[in-house]
Amino acid sequence: MEDINSGFQKPLRAVSNKIKDLQNTYGKGSHNNPKNDIEQEHNSKDYQDDLRNNDDKLNIEKERNLELEQEINKLNDKIEFLNDQISAMSKEKDDFKEQLIRKAAEFENFRRRTIEEKKEIIEFANEKLLAKMIEIMDDINSATDAGKTTVDIEAMNKGLDMINNKTKRIFEEVGVKKMEINLGDMFDVNYHEALMAMKSDFPEGSIVQVIQPGYLLNDKVLRYAKVATSNGN
């Protein structure tokens, strides 16, 4: 007996086709190609901005490194310049030290030489004067010997006057001269030494007698004059 439903049976659709339809309907894009996803990401605006930012950072870092390198080169040049200056100053210091030592030695030699010369000057300063005074001593000895035998007083006095004038001339040649003091001159402590005071008609403090004459050596007191002054009574 034939099946009553045999004339109305529909053909069955393959299961695989149904699954494919579901995938086409609900799963579109859920299993995309990874290569396409990377290309889409690289083409995105955010990604491009990140690339630009990274490039900017690299450029800034390069510029900073270049500036640091230039600054280091400048510092190295400055250090080299300062080292040259230090070397020059050190050499100059050594030169000055050597000059100072040499000058100190020269000064010490000069000081010693000056002391010796000063000592020699002091010892022989009166050499010429003493040589001339020997002549005076000879004249005095001759006059003394003549005075023991001569009876010619006038000739004796004449000889003494000659010795006196010769002595004065010798002293004047070396700058020694006798003080000029007149009776009645006022006493001056810078030139005179008062030995006594006496009654006189002169005003008080006036010189009334020269007891011992004074002498000057080129306007400097060589010996004070010893005088007597008036007390005004």
Salt bridges, closest charged atoms under 4 A:
ASP21 OD2 - ARG13 NH2 2.94
ASP49 OD2 - LYS45 NZ 3.09
ASP49 OD1 - ARG52 NH2 2.15
ASP95 OD2 - LYS91 NZ 3.36
GLU106 OE1 - LYS103 NZ 3.83
GLU108 OE2 - ARG111 NH2 2.77
GLU108 OE2 - ARG112 NE 3.11
GLU135 OE1 - LYS166 NZ 3.55
ASP139 OD2 - LYS166 NZ 3.19
GLU173 OE1 - LYS132 NZ 2.52
ASP219 OD1 - LYS177 NZ 3.98
